[in-house]
Amino acid sequence: MKSLAGRRVVHVTTTDISLALLLGPQLRAFAEAGMEVIGASAPGPWVTDLESWGIRHEPVTHATRAVAPVEDALALLELARLFRRLEPDIVHTHNPKPGLYGRVGARLARVPVVVNTVHGLYATPSDPLLRRAAVYGLERLATTCSDAELVQNPEDLGVLKRLGVSARKLTLLGNGVDLGRFHPRPPEAAVSARRLLGVGADRVVVGMVSRLVWEKGLRELFGAAKILKGRCPEVVVVVVGPREPSQRDGLGDEDVAQAQELGNLVMAGERRDVELIYPAFDIYVLPSYREGFPRSAMEAAACAIPVVATDVRGCRQVVEQGVTGLLVAVGDPGALAEAIEALVADPVRRSDMGRAGHEKALRDFDDRRVVELTLEVYSRLLEGRSRTRAPKGPRRRALPS
């Protein structure tokens, strides 16, 4: 693989938390490979973390997770100007929205190499035709502006092929987590984690780490908690994650208060030390409506925790039904409660599933493989550009901001 030392790459996401939590280990690995790594997103509290890792951050003031076509158009123009100023060798976008306007902006700025990671198409084959047509149509259009599409989920790979995306652009990337951070810990770690959460050692803890948006299946989880309160009084449900007030389906103050009134549910808020919280969990849940390739479920599996998740794309790639966890129907709090109850009643089965999940994580969820594959794609594309383009003079380097 050709050296990438000195090459400048800009990674584009909507928010700084995505750069830090979703991509942090990868960005650090790219920097260790000698690349100049820049993150571009809406600014926020995670910029300090990025800069402490040596990752420069460029603010994109119009980037937003909300449905805001005007802001999206302004973000496209803002990124195009940013790319012209930075003159990167590579722009790497991460969808859904930055994957659309980021790819277009990079092409407008004549960036030599444009790469997009498909973290999960924002439509599934079961969605209404109008939604699928809109999402797939925009995605197909955006692929005309990229040189490579790194697809995390094999189900999405099939969809993109059917949409007519060139096979030479498509690479099955998979997904991974930092197995040095997420791994089984000794029993005393569980005691410490439960102390942090205010949960007794005699409780069976059902945990979830997620943004607090209804799309993650929180309504069904709250419904399951209500059912379990009568059936399994030893169960306590713990939800860890940040609020998303700007999202249309973000939980409000009243929603959080009503959930906590159930009595067997703890809303633990956002934490930056989730690797220290996972040991508190006996069972992990993810009743999401849609996923690409869920990181939190991989983290739980790596920590040897059995996973109960919905039978959707992404969750199916993490959970082997009956082996590493259980899959349940979407939108069914009763089915979710039954699956949790079955594992609550069988500690041996929980242990066996957790062990199998950890073994699967070691085989399939190592983010070092994701980094290696991404670097191979970068090297191949840059080498191809050097063959087809005349050498340029010295590049004007942007001053640090």
N, C-alpha and C positions, 0 to 999 in steps of 0.2 A: 504494500500500500504506500502510495506516494506521501511524503511528509506534508502535513498541513500547517506546520509552524509558520506563524506570522499572518496566516489567512484570517480575514475579518468576517465573522458571521453574526447576523442579527436575528435573534429569536423574537417572534411577535406573538403575544397573547393579549387577552382582554385586560387582565388585572395582574398586579405584581404578585399576588398570592399564588397564581398559577405558575409564574416563573419560578417562585421559590419552592413551592410544595410539589407541583406536578413535574417540574423540569429541573429542580435544583441539583440533584446528583449528576444528571447528564451535563448540565452547563459546567459544573465544576470539572467533570471528566474531559470535556472539550477544551477547557482552559489548560488542564494538565497536559493535553496533547500539543500545546503550544499555540493554540488558536487565540485570537483576540475575540472575546465573547461579549456581546452587548445584548441586553434585554430591552424590549420596547413594549410598553403597556401603559394603562392608566396608572398613575403613581399612587402609592399607599404606604402602609406601615412596614411592608416587607422589603422596601427598597434598601433599608439599612442592612438587612441580612444579605441581600445580593451583593452590595458593595463590600461587605466584610469578606465575601468569598472571592473578591477580585472581579466580579461581574459588573460592568458599567451599566447604568440604567438610563434610558432615554424616555421621557414622559410622552404619552400619546393622550392628549387632553380630551379628545372626543371619543375615546374607546369606552364602551359601556356594554353591560350584559343585557340591558333593557331593549325592548323592541323600539328602535329609534332610527328610522331610515335616514333622516336628515343628518343625525350625528354620525351614522355609518359612512355616509358620503363624505362628510368633513374629515373623518378618520382616514379614509382612503387618500384624500389630498394631503393630509398631514403626513402620512407615512411616505408618500411619494417624495415629498420635499425632504423628509428625514433621510431617505435612502440616497437621494442625490447628494446630500451633504456628507453622509458617512462613506459613500462609495464602497459598500461591502462587497466581498467576493461571493457571499452566499446570504440570501434571506431565507429563513426557515420559519414558516407560519404554522400555527396550531389552531385548528378549527373549533367551533363552527364559524363565527363571524370574522375573526382575524384571518382565518384561512381563505375567506372570500375576498375581502377588500385588501388584505395583505399581499396576496398573490398578484392581484391586478395592479396594486401600487408598485410592487417590485418590478413588474414588466414595464410599466410606464417610466420608471426610473432607469431602465436598461441594466438592471442587476444581472451579472453574468450567470448565476445559478440560483434558481428558485426551487425550494423544497417545501412540501407541506406534509404534516403528519395528520392522518385521519384518525382522530381519537374516538370517533364514532359518528357515523352519518346521523344527522338530526331528524331522521325519519326511519321507519321500519316497514317491512312489507305488509304489516297489519294495519298501518295508518290509513286514513282516508285518502282516496286518489288525489284530491286537490293538494293535500299537504305533500304527498310523495312527489307529485309533479313539480311543485315549487322547489322543494329541497333538492331533489335529484337534478332538476334543470339547472339551478344555480351552481351546484357542485360540479356538474359536467362542464359548465361554462368556465368555472375557475380553473379546472384542470388544464385548460388550453394555455394557461399562463405559467404553468409549473414545468420543471424538468423531471421531477420525481415526486411520487405520492407514496409515502411510507404509511402503510395501512396496519393498524394495530389488530383489527379483528378479522378473522378469515371470512366471516359472513359478509362484512362490508366489501372485502376483496371481490367476492362473487358479484355483488351488486354493481360495483364500478366496472367490472368487465362487461356485464350486460348493458351498461350504459354506453359502452363503446370507448372507454378510456383505453389508450394504447397500452398493451401489455408491457412494453419496454419501460413505461413510466412507473409501473406498479411493483412495489416490494412489500412482502408480508413482514412487518416489523415485530409484531407481538407487543408485549408490554412487560415491565418488570419493576421491582422495587429494590431498595438497598437492603440486601440480606445481611449486611453487617449491622444494620440498625434494627431490623425487624427479624426476630428469631425467638425461639422458646427461651424462657428465663426461669430461674430457680423459684421454688415455692415462696421464698421470702419476698420476691418481687410482687407477687399477687397480694400479699399482706400490705405492702407499702402502697400499691396502687389503690386498693380499696380504702385505705386510710385517706388518700388524697381525695377520693370521691365521696367519702362519708358513708361507705357501705359496709355492713357487717360481714365478718368472715363466714357466717353461717348461711349467707344468701347465695342463690344461684343467679349470677349476673348475666343478663342478656344485653349486649352492647352494640352500639352503632356509632360510627364516625362519619359525619356527613355535613354538608351545608344544609342549613335549615330552610329547605324549600319543599313544598308539598310533593313535587315530582319525585322526590326520593322515597316516597311511600310512607311518609310520617303519619298520615291520617290512618293508614292501615296498621302501622305499628302501635299507635295510641289505642286503636280499637282492639288489637290483640292484647295489649297490656290490661285493658279493662276486663277482657274475658279471663285472662290468666290470674287476675286478682282473686277471683273466686275459686278457680281450679288449683292453682299452684301459689299459695300465699308466700312461699319461700322465694319466689322470683322477684327480682327488681330489674327494671329496664333502665339503662343508662344511655343517653344520647349526648355525644360530644361533637361540637361543631359550631361554626360562626353563623350569625344571623345574616340574611341577605335582604335588607330592607328595600333595595332598589329593584328587586325582582318582583314581578307581578304575583308569583306564587310563593313569595317569602312569608314565613310565619311572623305574625305580629305579637305584640306584648300580650294581648288577651289569649292568643292561641297557646303561647308558652305557659301562661299562668293556668289555663284550664288543663293542660297536660299534667302539670305538676300536682294539680288537685287530685289526680287519680290516687296518689299516695304510694304507688309502687313504681314511680317513674322519676328519674333524676335528669334534669336538663343541666349538663355540666358546662355548657358554654365552649368557647374556642380554647384550645390548648395547643401549645407548640411542642409539647413533650409526649405526643400520643404513643410513642414507643414504650413509655413508662406506664401508660394507661391500659394498653391491651392485656397485660397479665391479669388484670382484674376480671376479664371477661371469661365466662365459661362457654358462652355461645355468641357468635357474631351474627347480626342480621342485616340484610340489605333488601328491603321490599320495594326497590326502585321500579318506576314505570319504564325507564329506558336507560341503557348504559352503553358505553363504548367498550371499555375493558376496565372494570372498576378497580382502582388502586387500593381502596380501603379493604376490599374483600381479599385482594392478594396479600396485603399486609397482615390481615388476620390469619390467613392460611399459613403464611411464613412463620407466624407466632404459634402455630399448632393449635389454632382455635377452629372448631367446626363451624361451618357457615350455612345459614339458612337464607336463601335469596330467591328472588322471583325468577321465573323461567323465561328470561329475556336474553337477547344477544348481549354478550359480555359476561353476564353472570354464568351463562352456560359454559364459557371458556374457563372460568375459575373453579366452579363447583362441579365435581363429578358426582352425579346423583347417587345417593346411598353409599358413597365411598368417602368423600371429603366433606359432605354436607347434604343438604336437602334443598330441592327446588320446589317452589309453590306457585300457584296461579297469581297473576297480577291483580291487584285491587280486591283481595279476599282476606280480610282480617281473621276470619274464622280458620281458613286453611293455614295462615301464618301461625296462629295460636296453637293449632294442632301439631304442627311441625316442631315448634318450640317445646311444647309439652312432652312430645315423644322423646326429645333429647334430654329434657330435664329429668325424666324418669329413668334414664339409662346412662349413668356416668361412664360405664365401660365403653359403650358405643361412642360417646362423646370423645373419649380418649383415643379410641381407634381412628375416628374420623380426623381428629386433630393431627395425629401422627401421619396419616395418609396425606393430609393437606400440606403439611410441612415438607414431605418428600416430593410432592408435586411442585411446590414452590422452588425447591432446590433444582428440579429438572427444568421448569418452564418459566419461572418468574425472576430470573437474575437480571437486573438492569444493566450489568456489564455487557451482556450479549447485545442489548439494544444499542448501547453506546458504540460497540464495535461495528455493528451493521450500519449505523448511521454514518460513522466515519468512513467506512468503505464506500458508501454512496457519495459522500462529499468528494472523496479523492477521485473516484471514477468520473464524476461530472466535471470537476475542475480540470482533470487531465484531458477530457474530451474538448473542453473549451480552449485549452492551450494549443490543441492541434488545429482547430478551425479558425482561430482568430489571430490576427497579427499582434506581435508584442506591443504593449503600451509603454509609454514613458513612465517615469516615477509618479506614483499616485499621491495626490494631495491628501494628507492625513488630517482628519478633523481634530481640532483641539479638544482636550478633555472638558466636559461640562462641569 
